[in-house]
Amino acid sequence: MVRLPSAEIALSTASVYPERTPDAFELAARLGYDGVEIMVGADPVSQDVDVLERLVDHYQIPILAVHAPCLLVTQRVWGRDPWAKLVRARKAAERLGARTVVVHPPFRWQREYARDFENGLARMREETDVTFAVENMFPLRARGNEVVPYSPSWNPVDHDFPDVTLDLSHTAVSGSDAMEMAVKLGDRLAHLHLADGLGTANKDEHLVPGRGNQPCAPILERLAATGYEGLVVLEINTRKAASRSERIDDLAEALAFARLYLAASPAGT
């Protein structure tokens, strides 16, 4: 007997780059994804809740998560105050019906934000039903030295965050044991960024699952077996696709991989 997975599978809008946010809606609907995760970035559409609502209506595909603009390249998106960005992400998620806001740990130079990060997130959780899931990142390595640009750490697993996003491309870069992290997180694992990687230093590859060395399939099987109810978000890099057809093939392959390994057989059958 095959048990249908309860976890929904979403497509990150970052997965279609250099195509744009509306293209992610089109492809998610065409390929049968359950929804999308909005990567708020330089694309003006990703920042505009009114336009996003129209895309939801047009393609009949829901927005299941919002990724706050936490990257170096998005420091000016939605202003420069990191707390204001999270408030705006929360309001966008509430209006769009998204269940999760993905957030990165603060950069070390964001001293005041970093100092109050855990307590600030706790206060925000009291104001909303939206989940704030802190994502694991990775250190940078050069000439045998390790530089950690995040505070309190690149790894949220050992900190007091009730909800965590596990990114399997980032575990490859950091050289972490992704399965050990998943087990240690237990119920705190609220969100999965499904991608793969080969562990190349400082190279965040976001490969199609199955093309790297991360335990993508075993983790999906574990989530299925434990009744995981969070989101599985395909966040892969297709920018090197030779054509749109090749990009679509990669997105379809990633979705098929996720559906296959989430369809677990109950123990003993």
N, C-alpha and C positions, 0 to 999 in steps of 0.2 A: 504494500500500500504506500502510495506517495502522499505526503502531507504538503498541501499548498502553503507557501510561506506567508506569514502575516506581515512581514516587513515590506514596506513599499520601496520601490527602486526609482530613484530620480536621476536626471541628467543635469550635471552642473553646466551652466551656460558657458563656463570657461572651456569646456570640452570641445566647443566648435570653433574656437579662435583659430584664424583671424576672421571668421564669420562673426556675425553680431548676435546680440541677445534675441531678436525676433527669429533668427534662423534656428536657435536652440529650441524654441517652442515648436517650430515647424517639424524639426527632426524628431524631437521627443514624441510628438503626436503621431508622426508617420511610423516610427519604429515600435511604438507600444510601451514607452516608459510610463510610469505611474504619475510623474510630475517632473518639475524642474527645481533646481536650487539656483537662485540668482546670485551670481558673483558680482557684487557691486564694484564697478571699476570705472575705467575711462569712458566706456560706451555710455553716452547720455541716457539711453533707454534703460540701462540697468539701474539708474539713479532716480527714475521718474515713476512714482507709484501709479499715477493716472494712466500712463502708457502701459505699464505692466498689467493693470487691471483689464485694459482693452485686449491685450494679448491673451490673457486667460480666457476671456469671453470668446475671442475669435477662434482660438485653437482648441478650446474646451480641454485644457490641460492645466492642472492646478500648480501653484507655487507652494512647495512643501517646506522650503528652507530659504533663509537669506544669509549669505556670507558677508559679514560686515567688511568694509574697506580697511583692511589691516596691513596691506603690503606696503613696501617702500614706495612702489610706483603709484600707490593710491593715497598717499599722505594728505593730499589736498582735496580729495573727494569728500563731499559733505563737510567741509571745513577741516580745521587742523586740531580741534579739541577731541581727543579720543573718546571721552565720555559722551560728548554730544553725538558722535558717530554711532555709539551703541544705543543711545536713546532713539536716534532716528531709525536705526535698524530695527529696534523693537517695535516702534510705531508702524513701520512699513510691514513687518511680519504680522502684526495684529490686524492691520487693514486688509492684507492680502490673504489672511487665513493660514499663514505659514506657522508651523509648529516649533521651528528651531532657528536660532541665530547662531551661526558659527563665528567664533572669535579667536584670534591668535593671542598668545601671551604678549604683554607689553615689551617694547624694545627697552634696553637698559637705559637709554638716554631719556626715556619718558619717566623720569624719576617719581614725580608726584602721582602719576597714573599707576605706575607699578606698585608704589607703596600702598595704595588703597584698592588694588585690583580685586583681591579676594573679597574684602568687605563690601566693596562697591557692587560687585556682581550679586552678592547676597542681598543687598538692599533692592537691586533691580528685580530680583526674582520674586520679592514680596509684592511687587507692583503689577505682575503680569503672569499669565499662564504660559507664555513663550519660554522655551528652554534655551539657556545660554550654554553652549557646548564648547569648551576650551580645547583647542586643537594642539596635538603634539607637533613640534617643529623639529629642528635639528641644529647641531653646532656646525660651525665652519672650521675647516682645517687647512692649514698652510704651513709647509716646511716643518712638519712634525708638531706644530702647535695647534691647540684647539681654542677657538674663540666662540663664546656664547653670547649672541647679541640680544638674548631675551632675559627678562627678569619676572618672577624669581628663577625661572628655568625654561629651557626649551621643552621639557617633559612634564606635562601636567599630572602624570599618573601618581606621583608621590606627594601631591599637594591636595589641599582640601577643596577640590572642585567637585560638586555633586554630579556634574554632567560633563562628559569629555567626548571630543571627536577624535577617533583613531584614524590617522591617514597612513595608508600602507606604502605610499611612495616616500613619505617622510621617514618611516621606520627603516627603509632601505638606506637612505642617506645617512641616518644616524648610526646605523649598524645595530639597531635594537632587535630584540627578539619580539616580533609582533604578536605571536601567540601568547607569550608570557605576559605581555602588556594587556592583551584582551582578557586573559584569565584573571589577572590582578585587578583590573577595573571592575569586573563583575557587572552589577546592575548600573554602575556609573557610566558604562559605555552606552552613550545615548545616540551616537551618530557615527557612521562609518564612511570615510572617503575611500572608495574602492579604486585602487590603481596598483601598479606594480613597479618594480625598480630592480636594478642590478647592483645597487650599493656603491655606485661611482661617487667618489668624494666630491662634495659640494654640487652635485648634479641631481636636481630634483626632476626625475624623468617622467613620472606619471604615465607609465606604459599601460597598454591594454592588459587587463588581468590575464595571467598565464604566460606572459612574455618576459617576465623577470624571475627573481628568485624568492619573492615574498610568499608567505603561506596564504594566499588569497582564498583558495578553495577550502582548506581546513578551517579557516576562520568563518567563512560563510556557513559551512556545515555545523560548526559549533553554535553559531547564532541561531540557526534553524532548530537545532536540538534543544537549545535552552529557551526557546520561545521569545527570542528578541523581537521587540516591537518598535525599535527605533528606525531610522532611515538608513538605507544603503544608497550612497550617491556616487555615480560614476564620474570621477574627476580625472579624465585622461587627457593626454596631450596629442592633438591631431594636427598640429600646425605644419608638420612635415609631410602630411598626406599629399601625394602627387596630384590628386584631383578630388573634386567633391564626392565622386563615387567611392573613392578609397576612404575618405573620411566617414561616409555613411556606413561602409563595410566595417570599419573599426568600431563605430558606435553600436552597430548591430551585434558584433561579436562580443563586445563588453557586456551588453545587456543579456545575451544568451548565456554567457558564463555565469553571471550573477543569478539568473533564474535557475540554471541547472543545479548549482551547488546550494542554493537556498531550499530546493525541493528535497528535503531530507526524509528518509524513511524512519518512522518511529522505531525505537529500540525494540528488538525482539520480533520484528516482522520481516 
